[in-house]
Amino acid sequence: MDIKALQQAVSQRAEEVTPELVSLSQYLHKNPEIPFQEVKACAALVMLMEKHGFTVETNCCDISTAFKARYRSGKPGPRIAFMAEYDALKGLGHACGHNIIAASSAGAAISLKSVLEETGGEILLIGTPGEEGDGGKVFMADRGAFDDVDFALMMHPTTGTPKLGKISTACCDIRVFFTGKDAHSSRPENGINALTAAIQTFNNIDKVRPLFALKDNINGVILDGGNQPNIIPGKAVCAFTLRSLNLENLERLIRFLEQSVSAAETLTGAKARFEFGGKFAEYYPNRPMLERFKLHGEELGETFEYADQSKMSGSSDVGNVSVLVPTIQEYLSIGSEDIIGHSPAFAEAACSELGNQVCGKGAKVLALTGLDLLVDEDLRRQARECFEEQVPASYRKKK
C-alpha cells in the first residue's frame, strides 16, 4: 500500500470538495439555528453526504436534528468517525464557528472515502446537535451512537496560535424552581417566601465553598424572584452552572447544591424542584492522534503550541465521547488572538476569507489523520493504549 499515493489522493479530494464545504459553511452562517433546532443545518448536511454516496440515518438516537452518515468499504478495518457540530448561539449566531466544524468534518469524511476501497474500514460522519445547549453528544453517547466507532475526530476554530491537547472540565447546568405562597407584604406571616429560599441557597453554597475540591465551582443567578416589592413572592427560579475537573467531583458538587437547597427548604418552608441538564464529562485528548493532526497541520503551514493543562478551561460535550473511544478535538486559527470566542467578532471571523480557508484545511488535516488511523496499525495500538491509560475504567463501555 503506497501511503504517499493515498495521502495525495485524499488531499486532492479535499481540495476538490472545498468549494462545496465553503458553500455549506456560509449557508449555515447565514441561517443560524439554536441548539436542537438545527433543522436547516441538518438537512443541508444530510443532502451533502447522500450526494457523495453515504447512507444516512436521520433522527439518530431519537434526536430530530442528529444523524449518522456511513460509508462501508466492505473490507475489514477500523471505523473512523468525524463529528459535526452545527448549532449557533442565541443572539450571536455562529460565534463559536460551528459552521466551520460541520464543513470540515463533512469534508474529511468525503475526502477519506476516496481511498476507502483500498484501505478497508468504515467512515462515519456523526451529526451532533446542541453542543451549546445540553450537549447532543451527552445524550448520543449514552444512547449508543458511538458504540460502533473505534476512533473519533473533529477540529474546532480558534483565534491566535492554536493550542494542542486542550483539556476541558466536567460540567452541568441545573435549574431550581422554588414554590412558596404569595402574600401581601403587610401580612408576611400568610406567605412562604420563595425568594428568601433562593437567596438562602446562595448563602448556603458560599458557606460550603471552602469544602470544594481544587478548581471546582458553582456559579448561579436568580432568573425570577417576583416582580412587585410589596408582594411576598410565591415562586422563584435559580440557574446554576457547576464545573469540576472530573465527573466524580462533579457529583460531589451536585450533592453540595442539593444539600444547600434542602437546608433552604427547611428554613423557609418553600419546596424545590430540580431540572438537570446533560452532564458534560471532562475531555481526554488522545496524544498519539493529536500528534498526527499536528504533523499534517504543520505540513500545511500551521503553527501550534501545547496547551497548559494546569489552567482551568471550559467544557464541551466532546468529553463524553473521549471517555468511550480515543478522541481528538484540535484547533485551527481563523483570526488574531484579540478576538474572543462567543463574540460578534468571532462570528464575523467564522465567515471571513480565513474562515473559509479553514473549512478546506480542516477537512484535509482531519482526513489525513483519519487515513493514518486506517493504515497504521502501530498508531491504532498507541491510541488505544493512551486511551486506556488516560480514561478511568469506570467510564468506559464494553465494546
C-alpha positions as CSV (number, residue, x, y, z in Angstrom):
1,M,0.0,0.0,0.0
2,D,1.6,3.3,-1.1
3,I,0.9,5.7,1.7
4,K,2.2,8.7,-0.2
5,A,-0.2,8.0,-3.1
6,L,-3.1,7.6,-0.7
7,Q,-2.2,10.9,1.0
8,Q,-2.1,12.6,-2.3
9,A,-5.4,11.2,-3.3
10,V,-7.0,12.3,0.0
11,S,-5.5,15.8,-0.3
12,Q,-6.6,16.2,-3.9
13,R,-10.1,15.2,-3.0
14,A,-10.2,17.6,-0.1
15,E,-9.3,20.4,-2.5
16,E,-11.9,19.3,-5.0
17,V,-14.7,19.5,-2.5
18,T,-13.6,22.7,-0.7
19,P,-15.9,24.9,-2.7
20,E,-18.9,22.8,-1.5
21,L,-17.6,23.0,2.0
22,V,-17.3,26.8,1.9
23,S,-20.8,27.0,0.4
24,L,-22.1,24.8,3.3
25,S,-20.3,26.8,5.9
26,Q,-21.6,30.1,4.5
27,Y,-25.2,28.7,4.3
28,L,-25.1,27.6,8.0
29,H,-23.6,31.0,9.0
30,K,-26.4,32.9,7.2
31,N,-29.0,30.6,8.8
32,P,-28.0,30.2,12.4
33,E,-30.2,27.8,14.5
34,I,-30.1,27.4,18.2
35,P,-29.4,24.1,20.0
36,F,-31.6,21.2,19.0
37,Q,-33.5,23.3,16.4
38,E,-30.9,23.0,13.6
39,V,-33.4,21.8,11.0
40,K,-31.9,23.6,8.0
41,A,-28.3,22.7,9.0
42,C,-29.2,19.0,9.5
43,A,-31.0,18.9,6.2
44,A,-28.1,20.5,4.3
45,L,-25.5,18.1,5.8
46,V,-27.7,15.1,5.1
47,M,-28.2,16.2,1.5
48,L,-24.4,16.7,1.0
49,M,-23.5,13.3,2.4
50,E,-26.1,11.5,0.4
51,K,-24.9,13.2,-2.7
52,H,-21.4,11.8,-2.0
53,G,-22.6,8.2,-1.6
54,F,-23.1,7.9,2.1
55,T,-26.0,6.1,3.7
56,V,-27.7,8.4,6.2
57,E,-29.7,7.6,9.3
58,T,-31.7,10.6,10.4
59,N,-33.4,11.2,13.8
60,C,-30.4,9.4,15.3
61,C,-30.9,8.4,19.0
62,D,-34.4,9.9,18.9
63,I,-32.9,13.4,18.4
64,S,-34.6,15.1,15.4
65,T,-31.6,17.0,14.3
66,A,-29.0,14.3,14.9
67,F,-27.8,11.9,12.1
68,K,-25.2,9.3,11.2
69,A,-23.8,9.2,7.7
70,R,-21.9,6.0,6.9
71,Y,-19.8,4.6,4.1
72,R,-18.6,1.0,4.3
73,S,-15.7,-0.4,2.2
74,G,-16.9,-4.0,2.6
75,K,-13.4,-4.9,3.8
76,P,-12.1,-5.3,7.4
77,G,-10.7,-2.2,9.0
78,P,-11.2,0.4,11.8
79,R,-14.3,2.6,12.0
80,I,-13.4,6.2,11.9
81,A,-15.9,8.8,12.9
82,F,-15.8,12.6,12.2
83,M,-18.1,14.7,14.4
84,A,-20.1,17.6,13.1
85,E,-21.5,20.4,15.2
86,Y,-23.8,23.0,13.7
87,D,-25.8,24.8,16.4
88,A,-25.4,28.5,16.9
89,L,-25.6,30.8,19.9
90,K,-28.8,32.6,20.6
91,G,-28.4,36.3,19.6
92,L,-24.8,35.8,18.4
93,G,-25.2,33.4,15.5
94,H,-22.1,31.3,14.8
95,A,-19.9,33.0,17.3
96,C,-18.3,29.6,18.1
97,G,-17.6,28.7,14.5
98,H,-19.7,25.5,14.4
99,N,-20.4,26.2,10.7
100,I,-16.7,25.6,10.1
101,I,-16.8,22.5,12.3
102,A,-19.6,21.0,10.3
103,A,-18.0,21.8,6.9
104,S,-14.6,20.5,7.8
105,S,-15.9,17.2,9.3
106,A,-18.1,16.6,6.3
107,G,-15.2,17.3,4.0
108,A,-12.9,15.0,5.9
109,A,-15.4,12.1,5.6
110,I,-15.9,12.8,1.9
111,S,-12.2,13.1,1.2
112,L,-11.3,9.9,3.1
113,K,-14.0,8.0,1.3
114,S,-11.9,8.4,-1.9
115,V,-9.3,5.8,-0.7
116,L,-11.5,3.5,1.4
117,E,-11.8,0.8,-1.1
118,E,-8.1,0.4,-1.0
119,T,-7.6,0.8,2.8
120,G,-10.6,-1.0,4.0
121,G,-12.6,0.0,7.1
122,E,-15.6,2.3,7.5
123,I,-16.2,6.1,7.7
124,L,-18.9,7.9,9.6
125,L,-20.0,11.5,9.9
126,I,-21.9,11.9,13.1
127,G,-24.1,15.0,13.3
128,T,-24.2,16.1,16.9
129,P,-26.6,18.9,17.6
130,G,-26.9,21.1,20.7
131,E,-23.3,21.5,21.9
132,E,-24.1,25.0,23.1
133,G,-27.2,23.6,24.9
134,D,-27.4,20.4,27.0
135,G,-25.0,18.7,24.7
136,G,-26.1,16.4,21.9
137,K,-23.1,14.2,22.4
138,V,-24.0,13.6,26.0
139,F,-27.3,12.0,25.0
140,M,-26.0,10.3,21.9
141,A,-23.1,8.8,23.8
142,D,-25.5,7.5,26.5
143,R,-27.8,6.1,23.8
144,G,-25.1,4.1,22.0
145,A,-24.3,6.4,19.0
146,F,-20.5,5.8,19.4
147,D,-20.7,2.1,20.2
148,D,-19.7,1.2,16.6
149,V,-16.9,3.7,16.5
150,D,-13.2,3.0,17.0
151,F,-11.7,6.5,16.7
152,A,-13.5,9.9,16.8
153,L,-12.1,13.2,15.4
154,M,-13.1,16.8,14.9
155,M,-11.5,20.2,14.7
156,H,-12.6,23.5,16.2
157,P,-11.8,27.0,15.0
158,T,-9.9,29.3,17.4
159,T,-8.0,32.5,17.3
160,G,-4.4,33.3,17.8
161,T,-1.9,30.4,17.9
162,P,-3.8,27.0,18.2
163,K,-3.2,25.1,21.4
164,L,-2.8,21.3,21.2
165,G,-4.2,19.0,23.7
166,K,-6.5,21.5,25.4
167,I,-8.5,19.7,28.1
168,S,-12.0,20.6,29.3
169,T,-13.7,20.2,32.6
170,A,-16.8,18.3,33.6
171,C,-19.9,20.5,33.8
172,C,-23.6,20.6,34.1
173,D,-26.4,23.1,34.3
174,I,-29.1,22.8,37.0
175,R,-32.3,24.9,37.5
176,V,-34.1,25.0,40.8
177,F,-37.7,26.0,41.0
178,F,-38.9,27.2,44.4
179,T,-42.6,27.2,45.2
180,G,-43.9,29.0,48.3
181,K,-47.1,31.1,48.8
182,D,-47.9,34.6,47.7
183,A,-48.9,37.1,50.3
184,H,-49.1,40.9,50.7
185,S,-46.0,42.3,52.4
186,S,-48.2,43.8,55.1
187,R,-49.1,40.3,56.2
188,P,-45.9,38.3,55.6
189,E,-47.0,35.6,58.0
190,N,-49.5,34.5,55.5
191,G,-46.9,33.8,52.8
192,I,-44.0,31.5,52.2
193,N,-41.2,33.5,50.6
194,A,-39.7,31.6,47.6
195,L,-37.2,34.4,47.0
196,T,-35.8,34.0,50.5
197,A,-35.3,30.3,49.8
198,A,-33.4,31.2,46.7
199,I,-31.2,33.7,48.5
200,Q,-30.6,31.3,51.3
201,T,-29.5,28.7,48.8
202,F,-26.8,31.0,47.6
203,N,-25.7,31.8,51.1
204,N,-25.5,28.1,51.9
205,I,-23.4,27.4,48.8
206,D,-21.0,30.1,49.9
207,K,-20.7,28.5,53.4
208,V,-19.7,25.1,51.9
209,R,-17.5,26.6,49.2
210,P,-14.3,26.1,51.3
211,L,-15.0,22.3,51.0
212,F,-14.9,22.3,47.2
213,A,-12.1,20.4,45.5
214,L,-9.4,22.5,43.7
215,K,-10.9,24.3,40.7
216,D,-14.5,23.3,41.5
217,N,-17.1,26.0,41.1
218,I,-20.8,26.6,41.5
219,N,-22.0,29.8,39.8
220,G,-25.6,30.9,39.7
221,V,-28.1,33.6,39.0
222,I,-31.7,34.2,40.1
223,L,-33.9,34.2,37.0
224,D,-37.2,35.0,38.7
225,G,-37.7,36.4,42.2
226,G,-41.0,38.2,41.9
227,N,-42.0,41.4,40.2
228,Q,-43.7,43.5,42.9
229,P,-41.8,44.7,46.0
230,N,-45.0,44.7,48.1
231,I,-45.8,41.0,47.4
232,I,-44.1,38.1,49.2
233,P,-43.1,36.0,46.1
234,G,-44.5,32.5,45.9
235,K,-42.2,31.5,43.1
236,A,-38.5,31.8,42.4
237,V,-36.2,30.3,39.8
238,C,-32.4,29.9,40.0
239,A,-30.0,28.6,37.4
240,F,-26.6,27.1,38.3
241,T,-23.6,26.0,36.3
242,L,-21.4,23.5,38.1
243,R,-17.8,22.8,36.9
244,S,-15.2,20.3,38.1
245,L,-12.1,18.6,36.9
246,N,-14.0,15.3,36.5
247,L,-17.4,13.7,36.7
248,E,-16.7,12.2,40.1
249,N,-16.0,15.6,41.7
250,L,-19.0,17.0,39.8
251,E,-21.3,14.5,41.5
252,R,-19.9,15.8,44.8
253,L,-20.7,19.3,43.8
254,I,-24.2,18.3,42.8
255,R,-24.7,16.9,46.3
256,F,-23.5,20.2,47.9
257,L,-26.1,22.1,45.8
258,E,-28.9,19.6,46.7
259,Q,-28.0,19.9,50.4
260,S,-27.9,23.8,50.2
261,V,-31.4,23.7,48.6
262,S,-32.7,21.3,51.2
263,A,-31.5,23.5,54.1
264,A,-33.2,26.5,52.5
265,E,-36.4,24.4,52.2
266,T,-36.3,23.6,55.9
267,L,-35.6,27.2,56.9
268,T,-38.3,28.8,54.7
269,G,-40.9,26.2,54.1
270,A,-40.7,26.6,50.4
271,K,-40.4,23.5,48.2
272,A,-37.9,23.0,45.5
273,R,-37.9,21.1,42.2
274,F,-34.7,20.4,40.1
275,E,-34.2,20.3,36.4
276,F,-30.9,18.8,35.4
277,G,-29.1,19.4,32.1
278,G,-26.8,17.0,30.5
279,K,-23.6,16.2,32.3
280,F,-20.5,17.1,30.2
281,A,-17.6,14.8,31.0
282,E,-14.1,16.0,31.2
283,Y,-12.2,15.7,27.9
284,Y,-9.2,13.4,27.4
285,P,-7.2,14.4,24.2
286,N,-5.6,11.4,22.7
287,R,-1.9,12.3,22.3
288,P,-0.9,9.9,19.5
289,M,-3.8,11.1,17.4
290,L,-3.2,14.8,18.1
291,E,0.5,14.4,17.2
292,R,-0.6,13.2,13.7
293,F,-3.0,16.1,13.5
294,K,-0.1,18.4,14.4
295,L,2.1,16.8,11.8
296,H,-0.3,17.2,8.9
297,G,-1.3,20.8,10.1
298,E,2.4,21.8,10.1
299,E,2.8,20.4,6.6
300,L,0.1,22.9,5.5
301,G,1.8,25.8,7.2
302,E,0.1,25.8,10.6
303,T,1.9,26.6,13.9
304,F,0.9,25.0,17.1
305,E,1.6,25.3,20.8
306,Y,0.9,22.8,23.5
307,A,-1.8,23.8,26.0
308,D,-1.0,24.3,29.6
309,Q,-3.2,21.6,31.1
310,S,-2.9,23.1,34.6
311,K,-5.1,26.0,33.6
312,M,-8.9,26.0,34.1
313,S,-10.8,25.6,30.9
314,G,-14.3,25.5,29.6
315,S,-16.5,22.4,28.9
316,S,-17.6,20.6,25.8
317,D,-19.7,17.5,25.2
318,V,-16.8,16.0,23.2
319,G,-15.6,14.9,26.6
320,N,-18.5,12.4,26.7
321,V,-17.1,10.8,23.5
322,S,-13.5,10.8,24.8
323,V,-14.4,8.6,27.7
324,L,-15.7,6.0,25.3
325,V,-13.2,5.9,22.4
326,P,-9.9,7.5,21.5
327,T,-10.8,11.1,20.5
328,I,-9.3,14.4,19.4
329,Q,-10.8,17.9,19.1
330,E,-7.9,20.0,17.9
331,Y,-7.8,23.6,16.7
332,L,-7.0,25.7,13.7
333,S,-6.9,29.5,13.8
334,I,-9.4,31.8,12.0
335,G,-8.2,35.2,13.4
336,S,-6.0,37.2,15.7
337,E,-5.7,36.4,19.4
338,D,-7.6,39.6,20.4
339,I,-10.8,38.0,19.0
340,I,-12.5,36.1,21.8
341,G,-15.0,33.2,21.4
342,H,-18.7,33.7,21.7
343,S,-18.4,37.3,20.5
344,P,-19.7,39.2,17.4
345,A,-16.1,39.5,16.2
346,F,-15.7,35.7,16.3
347,A,-18.9,35.2,14.4
348,E,-17.5,37.6,11.8
349,A,-14.3,35.6,11.6
350,A,-16.2,32.4,11.1
351,C,-17.4,33.7,7.7
352,S,-14.2,35.5,6.8
353,E,-11.8,34.5,4.0
354,L,-9.6,32.9,6.5
355,G,-12.6,31.1,8.0
356,N,-13.4,29.8,4.5
357,Q,-9.9,28.6,4.0
358,V,-10.0,26.7,7.3
359,C,-13.0,24.7,6.1
360,G,-10.8,23.1,3.4
361,K,-7.7,23.0,5.5
362,G,-9.5,21.4,8.4
363,A,-11.1,18.8,6.2
364,K,-7.7,17.9,4.8
365,V,-5.9,17.7,8.1
366,L,-8.7,15.6,9.6
367,A,-8.8,13.3,6.6
368,L,-5.1,12.7,6.6
369,T,-5.2,11.9,10.3
370,G,-8.0,9.5,9.7
371,L,-6.0,7.9,6.9
372,D,-3.1,7.3,9.3
373,L,-5.6,5.5,11.6
374,L,-6.8,3.4,8.7
375,V,-3.4,2.2,7.5
376,D,-1.1,2.4,10.6
377,E,-1.6,-0.4,13.0
378,D,1.0,0.9,15.4
379,L,-0.8,4.2,15.6
380,R,-4.0,2.5,16.4
381,R,-2.4,0.5,19.1
382,Q,-0.7,3.6,20.6
383,A,-4.0,5.5,20.5
384,R,-5.8,2.6,22.3
385,E,-3.1,2.3,24.9
386,C,-3.1,6.0,25.6
387,F,-6.9,5.9,25.9
388,E,-6.7,3.1,28.4
389,E,-4.1,4.9,30.5
390,Q,-5.9,8.2,30.5
391,V,-9.6,7.3,30.9
392,P,-10.8,5.7,34.2
393,A,-12.1,2.2,33.5
394,S,-15.4,3.1,35.2
395,Y,-16.2,5.4,32.4
396,R,-15.8,3.0,29.5
397,K,-18.5,0.9,28.0
398,K,-17.6,-2.6,26.9
399,K,-17.4,-2.7,23.1
